[in-house]
Each structure stands twice: as C-alpha cells, then as structure tokens.
Amino acid sequence: MRNIQQFDKLNLINETRERNAGKQLAADNEHLEQMQLQLQKLIVYRDEYKEKLNSQINQIESAESIRDYHNFIRVLDKAIEDQRGAVEQSAQQSEHSREHWIQSKNEVRKIETIKEQAVKENRQLESQIEQKQMDELNLNRYERNHTG
C-alpha cells in the first residue's frame, strides 16, 4: 500500500510553490503595467512638448532656444527608447514567471493524479484483502460444518 500522507506532504510543498509562483507572476504583471504606463506618459509628454514647440517655432527668436528644444526632445526620445527596453525586459520576466507558475500548477496536478491513483489502488487492495479474509472465514466455517 502506498503511503498517502507522503503525497499529501509533497502536494502541500507543491501547492506552496504554486502559490508563490502565482504571487510572483502577479507582481511581475503589475510591474509590467507600471512600466508600460510610464512609457505611455513619456510618449504623451514628448508629443505634447513637440506640439508646443511646433506651435511656438515662429515665435522663438534664437537658434539656441530652438537647439535647446530639439536637445530636450532627443533626451525624451532616449528616455522613451530606454523605457521601451525596460518594458520589453519586464515583459520577458512576466512571461518567465507565467511559465514557472504553469509548471508549478502542473506539478500540483501531477501529484494529485498520482495520489488519486494510489488511493484507488489502496482501496482495491483493501477490498481484495477483505474478500480473501471473508473467503477464508467461509472456508473455515464450511470445513467445521462438514468435517466433524
């Protein structure tokens, strides 16, 4: 007979791992959303700044001021590029966490399936033992009734 308690302990460990993996996935997804939101804010800010520059370009008198505006836009473009890289990295981490969570979840299911099979086998074995005992008991009664 298989020891069902061992499966329970293993399952508890795996369920804890699955729960922790789920928490990590949620945290990584939240981080990804924050990174995407920051990217959107940068893009909106840059676009608004460009729009402001374009509407005021005729009013700006010095080439230095125009150059400063363009330099600032380049800085914003670089920040957007860096943020896109951070979003991509965060998305990869989130995907990795999702795969880990799925793997953990599958391990829990696997152990549950094995445990269910062991319980079934134990029941069958107990039933066979009980049937054998009943057969022996009946055989002993039969022999006592017909031999004496």
Summary of the structure (lengths in Angstrom):
residues: 148
radius of gyration: 34.9
end to end distance: 39.2
largest distance: 129.1
contacts: 370
relative contact order: 0.14
helix: 93%
strand: 0%
